[in-house]
Amino acid sequence: MSSLLGIDLGGTKIAAARYDAQTWDMQEEERTPTRSGKSFDTVAEDIIALAQKLRSDDTTALGIGVPGLVRHPEGVLVTLPNIPHAEEYPLKQKLTEALALPVAVGNDANCFTLAEAHCGAGKGKDVVVGITMGTGVGGGIVVDGKIYRGSHGCAAEIGHMLLQPGQPPFKTTDKRGDIEQFLSGTAMGKRCEEAQRPEDYLKGEVCAFLRPEIFREVAWMCVNLIHLLDPAVIIFGGSAGRALEPHLDAIKEELKQWMLPRTPAPELTIAILPNAATLGAALLTQQ
């Protein structure tokens, strides 16, 4: 028997769990606030402390998901937009030296998709696309059980695919018009300032005027992914992504208007794992 550690580094908290390496059952979990101060070393120290607390005698490796770009296979952080001072930080090297364990570092949306592909809504599917819609929009692609990272580790940055170039839906100096500017929870708040809480964007009457636009934009995003990747399933996660659940039929109707005739449509579904972030990070060690 052996166990693996999975850690999810977030902008406000660090979550960690230990998993049985055969059954993927969670054995224990811990979390702590993310202390992003003057140096990323503080964050790394907290990650190491969590790992030391959770590891057991049979722990054989650690995986960690981070909210940004990672250089592979070095495990160097290229940039974490919501955590300062992380640029070019050698996280894999630091953790390996401190813990004397093999370490895998990856993007957190890749971890989410990997977990759902192996143990969740995408189990048994050959091509799985995961989309996390929260503060930002992230993505992951898993083909035959393996993460597709691209040539430089930068694949599946779905939030930065262009949706309406030069035409963001609110006033900003950033005119990219990418998906994140339309479909992140942050963007929805700017598009419907009457909302008092995130749930209002896709529930109730406060932001009802916005929904037909959101359904159409989600459909546009999915059409691009469908014609590029021919996925078996597209899985939505994150707070805004999960809130799409009662609207999936409306999005499917939109898809019919934009897909080429006779193109097979994938299943659209909502993530089902409550622990996809840490489980996917543990699964990284097997990639």
Secondary structure by P-SEA (a helix, b strand, c coil): cbbbbbbbbccccccccccccccccccccccccccccccaaaaaaaaaaaaaacccccccbbbbbccccccccccccccccccccccccaaaaaaaaaccbbbbbbbaaaaaaaaaacccccccccbbbbbbbccbbbbbbbccccccccccccccccccccccccccccccccccccccccccaaaaaaaccccccccccccccccccaaaaaaaaaaaaaaaaaacccccbbbbbcccccccccaaaaaaaaaaacccccccccbbbbbccccaaaaaaaacccc
